[in-house]
């Protein structure tokens, strides 16, 4: 592989907007697995609301833990694809988080890689607290991390101006902000939420396209992936994603 090829691929991840494949196998095969592992010890028994379920890829993983699942998704097309593959007992609702009306409260609410897309993240978090979370329920909030080493390397390479920059590729896919732990905690507190746990998910020094290539080989073992996950718990600010668990504080 030439240096020109490497630079082209970095440009594709951090700069390009046209015809950019924003979804990576790393997200589905690695990050989803370790998100669920991070959530599992902290889940409440009972019901679960997933805000931003898209086509149901992560929802399918939740079936091993919950039977009472409700999903809200703004994309009607994505929701129809999910409906075709998910079990019929899952309640799928088409709506915008800012306006959707839900009939009940939930013991667990998931917002994974969604908050950074919202025009009014604090307003949506306030709805979660005031309208949808039970008195003893928990919100699981995950966002891409501005300080992930892969982003910091991109800054040193001159591909983005600073850690929290919104790349053209991210902007084209609806990102409004790139969170770090301090700004994510700021917005959670502004919504009146009580933070009971903070961590990171998966130490990540490589860009997504590099991970996809490695995962197609036998170079990286499952033990190595577990090691990156455990190291991320020690250094949450150097993870692919940052992670808060919040309660209503009511």
C-alpha positions in Angstrom: 0.0 0.0 0.0 1.4 3.4 -1.0 1.5 6.6 1.1 -0.8 8.1 -1.6 -3.4 5.4 -1.0 -3.2 5.9 2.8 -3.7 9.6 2.4 -6.6 9.1 0.0 -8.4 6.8 2.6 -7.8 9.3 5.4 -9.2 12.0 3.2 -12.3 9.8 2.5 -13.0 9.4 6.2 -12.3 12.9 7.4 -12.9 15.1 4.4 -15.1 13.8 1.6 -18.8 14.3 1.4 -19.8 12.9 -2.0 -20.3 9.1 -2.3 -18.8 8.6 1.1 -19.5 5.2 2.8 -20.1 6.5 6.3 -21.1 3.1 7.8 -18.2 0.9 8.7 -18.1 -2.8 9.7 -16.1 -1.6 12.7 -19.3 0.1 14.0 -21.6 -2.9 13.6 -19.2 -5.7 14.4 -17.1 -4.1 17.1 -18.7 -1.0 18.6 -22.2 -2.5 18.9 -20.8 -5.6 20.7 -18.9 -3.5 23.2 -21.6 -1.0 23.7 -23.9 -3.8 24.8 -21.2 -5.2 27.1 -20.8 -1.8 28.7 -24.6 -1.4 29.2 -25.3 -4.9 30.5 -24.2 -4.5 34.2 -26.1 -1.2 34.5 -29.5 -2.1 32.9 -32.6 -2.0 34.9 -35.1 -4.8 34.6 -38.3 -4.0 32.7 -38.9 -2.0 29.5 -36.5 -0.4 27.0 -36.9 2.5 24.7 -34.4 2.9 21.8 -34.3 6.4 20.4 -32.8 6.3 16.9 -33.0 2.6 16.0 -32.4 3.1 12.3 -32.7 -0.3 10.6 -32.6 -2.3 13.8 -29.0 -3.5 13.8 -28.4 -2.7 17.5 -32.0 -3.6 18.3 -31.4 -7.2 17.4 -28.6 -7.4 20.0 -31.0 -6.1 22.6 -33.4 -9.0 22.1 -31.1 -11.3 24.1 -31.8 -9.1 27.2 -35.3 -7.5 26.7 -38.7 -8.5 25.6 -40.5 -5.2 26.1 -38.8 -3.0 23.5 -40.0 0.2 21.8 -38.1 2.0 19.0 -38.5 5.5 17.7 -37.0 6.3 14.3 -37.3 9.5 12.2 -36.6 7.8 8.9 -39.7 6.0 7.6 -37.7 4.0 5.1 -35.3 2.7 7.8 -38.2 1.9 10.0 -39.8 -0.2 7.3 -36.6 -2.1 6.7 -36.4 -2.8 10.5 -40.1 -3.9 10.5 -39.3 -6.5 7.8 -36.5 -8.1 9.9 -37.4 -7.6 13.6 -39.8 -9.7 15.6 -43.4 -8.5 15.5 -43.7 -7.8 19.3 -41.3 -4.9 19.1 -43.2 -1.6 19.0 -41.8 0.5 16.2 -42.8 4.2 16.1 -42.1 6.7 13.3 -41.5 10.2 14.7 -39.2 13.0 15.5 -37.8 13.1 19.1 -38.8 16.7 19.4 -42.5 16.1 18.7 -43.3 12.4 19.1 -45.8 11.5 21.8 -45.2 8.2 23.6 -47.8 6.5 25.8 -45.7 5.6 28.8 -42.4 5.8 30.7 -39.5 3.3 30.3 -37.0 1.7 32.7 -34.1 2.0 30.2 -33.7 4.5 27.4 -30.9 4.3 24.8 -29.5 7.2 22.8 -26.5 5.8 21.0 -24.7 8.0 18.4 -27.8 10.1 18.0 -27.4 13.2 20.2 -24.7 14.7 18.0 -27.3 14.9 15.1 -29.9 17.0 17.0 -30.5 20.7 16.7 -31.6 20.9 20.3 -29.9 18.1 22.2 -30.7 19.6 25.6 -34.4 19.9 24.7 -34.5 16.2 23.7 -32.7 15.2 26.9 -35.1 17.2 28.9 -38.0 15.3 27.3 -36.3 12.1 28.2 -36.1 13.1 31.8 -39.5 14.8 32.2 -41.7 12.6 30.0 -40.2 9.2 29.2 -37.9 8.0 32.0 -39.4 6.2 35.0 -38.5 7.4 38.5 -35.8 4.7 38.8 -35.0 4.4 35.1 -31.7 5.0 33.4 -30.6 6.8 30.2 -27.7 5.3 28.3 -26.1 8.0 26.4 -23.3 7.3 23.9 -21.6 9.8 21.4 -18.5 9.7 19.2 -15.5 11.1 21.1 -13.8 14.3 19.9 -10.6 13.2 21.7 -10.3 9.7 20.2 -6.7 9.2 19.2 -7.7 8.6 15.7 -9.2 12.1 15.5 -6.1 13.6 17.3 -3.9 11.9 14.7 -6.1 13.4 11.9 -5.5 16.9 13.5 -1.7 16.3 13.4 -2.0 15.2 9.8 -3.7 18.5 8.9 -7.0 16.8 7.9 -9.1 18.5 10.5 -8.4 21.8 12.4 -9.1 20.6 16.0 -10.4 17.6 17.9 -14.0 18.7 18.1 -14.2 19.9 14.5 -17.2 18.6 12.5 -15.7 17.0 9.4 -17.3 17.6 6.0 -18.3 13.9 6.0 -19.9 14.2 9.4 -21.7 17.4 8.4 -23.1 15.7 5.3 -24.5 13.0 7.5 -26.2 15.4 9.9 -23.7 15.9 12.7 -24.2 19.2 14.6 -21.5 18.8 17.3 -18.6 16.6 18.2 -18.8 15.8 21.9 -16.1 15.3 24.5 -16.8 14.1 28.1 -17.0 17.7 29.4 -19.5 19.0 26.8 -21.6 15.8 27.0 -21.8 16.1 30.8 -22.6 19.8 30.4 -25.7 19.0 28.2 -26.9 16.2 30.4 -26.7 18.4 33.5 -28.4 21.3 31.6 -31.4 18.9 31.0 -31.6 18.2 34.7 -30.2 14.7 34.5 -28.2 13.1 37.3 -25.0 11.4 36.0 -24.4 8.1 37.9 -21.7 6.6 35.6 -19.2 7.8 33.1 -16.8 5.8 30.9 -15.6 5.3 27.4 -16.1 2.4 24.9 -13.1 0.9 23.1 -9.6 2.5 23.0 -9.2 3.6 19.3 -6.0 4.8 17.7 -6.9 3.7 14.2 -9.4 5.3 11.8 -12.5 3.3 10.9 -11.3 2.4 7.4 -8.1 0.9 8.9 -10.1 -1.1 11.4 -12.3 -2.5 8.6 -9.2 -3.7 6.7 -7.7 -5.3 9.9 -11.0 -7.1 10.7 -10.9 -8.7 7.3 -7.6 -10.4 8.3 -6.4 -12.6 11.1 -4.0 -9.9 12.4 -6.4 -8.8 15.2 -7.7 -11.5 17.6 -10.8 -11.3 19.8 -8.4 -11.1 22.8 -6.8 -8.0 21.3 -10.3 -6.4 20.8 -11.2 -7.3 24.4 -7.9 -5.6 25.5 -8.8 -2.4 23.6 -12.2 -2.5 25.4 -10.7 -2.9 28.8 -8.0 -0.3 28.2 -10.8 2.1 27.2 -12.4 1.7 30.6 -9.1 2.9 32.1 -8.7 5.8 29.6 -12.2 6.9 28.7 -11.0 10.1 27.1 -9.1 8.0 24.5 -12.0 5.9 23.4 -14.0 5.7 20.1 -17.1 6.7 22.0 -17.9 8.3 25.4 -20.6 7.0 27.6 -22.8 8.3 30.4 -25.5 6.7 32.4 -28.0 9.2 33.8 -31.0 9.1 36.1 -33.9 11.5 36.3 -32.9 13.0 39.7 -36.5 13.8 40.3 
